[in-house]
Amino acid sequence: MGEVMLRKVSEDDLKQIFEWRNEREVRENSFASHKISWEEHQTYWKKRLAQHDFYSFIIVVEKENVGLLRLNPVDANQKYEVHILISSTYRRRGLGQATVFAAIQFAKQTGIKKLIAKVKSKNIPSKKIFEKNGFVPRCSVYEYNV
Ligand SMILES: CC(C)(COP(=O)(O)OP(=O)(O)OC[C@H]1O[C@@H](n2cnc3c(N)ncnc32)[C@H](O)[C@@H]1OP(=O)(O)O)[C@@H](O)C(=O)NCCC(=O)NCCS
């Protein structure tokens, strides 16, 4: 597919993002994996869009909206956490990998100093897209269901 472009999220995108966000695979790979209500979604996004240090982009390829990129500040030292979602229709075409690259370019232009990504251990595609772009695994979180 063509080049990945990043367009700022607007309120008009919220319905599309809602559909993507509640897909089974997206929920399974999220740390907040419950089904999100329209009300919760709207509350989250209205607050998010008003916070100017939270970056939110629709990933656009050949004029199609293919996914969502979010960058959230983690501390006051320009460290940001990256979240990527590619619509199920457009997965396995290299767009996740290209989006991580675009996020790094955006970070360089914006003065962001460090990017981190939290990935569930079974999320192989996600590990690949970050590692192929030079992200280095730093720690593992272990869980035990008592
Ligand atoms: C993770 C995600 C962003 C990857 O996007 P994508 O556009 O499908 O990724 P790419 O096409 O760039 O593929 C990356 C690699 O993973 C591999 N891959 C993709 N889907 C796979 C699958 N279901 N099983 C095994 N490997 C897979 C690809 O073959 C590719 O590997 P390669 O470069 O060695 O061929 C996308 O699957 C997604 O949005 N998933 C749901 C939400 C999510 O998990 N977000 C990330 C949370 S950290």
The ligand as an SDF file (V2000), in Angstrom:
LIG
                    3D

 48 50  0  0  0  0  0  0  0  0999 V2000
   -0.6150   -4.9800   16.1240 C   0  0  0  0  0  0  0  0  0  0  0  0
   -1.0780   -4.3090   14.8240 C   0  0  0  0  0  0  0  0  0  0  0  0
   -1.0040   -2.7930   15.0170 C   0  0  0  0  0  0  0  0  0  0  0  0
   -0.1300   -4.7500   13.7040 C   0  0  0  0  0  0  0  0  0  0  0  0
   -0.5060   -4.0740   12.5270 O   0  0  0  0  0  0  0  0  0  0  0  0
   -0.3170   -4.7170   11.0770 P   0  0  0  0  0  0  0  0  0  0  0  0
   -0.5190   -3.6180   10.0970 O   0  0  0  0  0  0  0  0  0  0  0  0
   -1.1370   -5.9340   10.9430 O   0  0  0  0  0  0  0  0  0  0  0  0
    1.2340   -5.1170   11.1590 O   0  0  0  0  0  0  0  0  0  0  0  0
    2.2210   -5.3960    9.9450 P   0  0  0  0  0  0  0  0  0  0  0  0
    1.4530   -5.7780    8.7070 O   0  0  0  0  0  0  0  0  0  0  0  0
    3.1540   -4.2480    9.8950 O   0  0  0  0  0  0  0  0  0  0  0  0
    2.8680   -6.7410   10.4650 O   0  0  0  0  0  0  0  0  0  0  0  0
    3.8660   -6.8040   11.4120 C   0  0  0  0  0  0  0  0  0  0  0  0
    4.4110   -8.1980   11.5020 C   0  0  0  0  0  0  0  0  0  0  0  0
    3.5470   -9.0600   12.2470 O   0  0  0  0  0  0  0  0  0  0  0  0
    3.1480  -10.1720   11.4430 C   0  0  0  0  0  0  0  0  0  0  0  0
    1.7630  -10.4590   11.7350 N   0  0  0  0  0  0  0  0  0  0  0  0
    0.7210   -9.6470   11.5350 C   0  0  0  0  0  0  0  0  0  0  0  0
   -0.4200  -10.2240   11.9750 N   0  0  0  0  0  0  0  0  0  0  0  0
   -0.0480  -11.4430   12.4430 C   0  0  0  0  0  0  0  0  0  0  0  0
   -0.7650  -12.5220   13.0200 C   0  0  0  0  0  0  0  0  0  0  0  0
   -2.0940  -12.4380   13.2250 N   0  0  0  0  0  0  0  0  0  0  0  0
   -0.0850  -13.6220   13.4000 N   0  0  0  0  0  0  0  0  0  0  0  0
    1.2550  -13.7050   13.2330 C   0  0  0  0  0  0  0  0  0  0  0  0
    2.0030  -12.6910   12.6810 N   0  0  0  0  0  0  0  0  0  0  0  0
    1.3360  -11.5950   12.2910 C   0  0  0  0  0  0  0  0  0  0  0  0
    3.3370   -9.7360   10.0320 C   0  0  0  0  0  0  0  0  0  0  0  0
    3.5260  -10.8470    9.1740 O   0  0  0  0  0  0  0  0  0  0  0  0
    4.5790   -8.8890   10.1470 C   0  0  0  0  0  0  0  0  0  0  0  0
    5.7130   -9.6790   10.2910 O   0  0  0  0  0  0  0  0  0  0  0  0
    6.8250   -9.7090    9.1580 P   0  0  0  0  0  0  0  0  0  0  0  0
    7.2520   -8.2690    8.9720 O   0  0  0  0  0  0  0  0  0  0  0  0
    7.8610  -10.5860    9.7450 O   0  0  0  0  0  0  0  0  0  0  0  0
    6.1260  -10.2670    7.9620 O   0  0  0  0  0  0  0  0  0  0  0  0
   -2.5130   -4.7540   14.4290 C   0  0  0  0  0  0  0  0  0  0  0  0
   -2.5480   -6.1630   14.3380 O   0  0  0  0  0  0  0  0  0  0  0  0
   -3.5640   -4.3060   15.4100 C   0  0  0  0  0  0  0  0  0  0  0  0
   -4.0550   -3.1920   15.3460 O   0  0  0  0  0  0  0  0  0  0  0  0
   -3.9440   -5.1960   16.3300 N   0  0  0  0  0  0  0  0  0  0  0  0
   -4.9740   -4.9170   17.3170 C   0  0  0  0  0  0  0  0  0  0  0  0
   -4.5880   -3.8190   18.2930 C   0  0  0  0  0  0  0  0  0  0  0  0
   -3.2140   -4.0090   18.8680 C   0  0  0  0  0  0  0  0  0  0  0  0
   -2.7990   -5.1020   19.2020 O   0  0  0  0  0  0  0  0  0  0  0  0
   -2.5140   -2.8840   19.0390 N   0  0  0  0  0  0  0  0  0  0  0  0
   -1.1970   -2.8650   19.5990 C   0  0  0  0  0  0  0  0  0  0  0  0
   -1.2390   -2.8110   21.0840 C   0  0  0  0  0  0  0  0  0  0  0  0
    0.4000   -2.6100   21.7300 S   0  0  0  0  0  0  0  0  0  0  0  0
  1  2  1  0
  2  3  1  0
  2  4  1  0
  2 36  1  0
  4  5  1  0
  5  6  1  0
  6  7  2  0
  6  8  1  0
  6  9  1  0
  9 10  1  0
 10 11  2  0
 10 12  1  0
 10 13  1  0
 13 14  1  0
 14 15  1  0
 15 16  1  0
 15 30  1  0
 16 17  1  0
 17 18  1  0
 17 28  1  0
 18 19  1  0
 18 27  1  0
 19 20  2  0
 20 21  1  0
 21 22  1  0
 21 27  2  0
 22 23  1  0
 22 24  2  0
 24 25  1  0
 25 26  2  0
 26 27  1  0
 28 29  1  0
 28 30  1  0
 30 31  1  0
 31 32  1  0
 32 33  2  0
 32 34  1  0
 32 35  1  0
 36 37  1  0
 36 38  1  0
 38 39  2  0
 38 40  1  0
 40 41  1  0
 41 42  1  0
 42 43  1  0
 43 44  2  0
 43 45  1  0
 45 46  1  0
 46 47  1  0
 47 48  1  0
M  END
$$$$
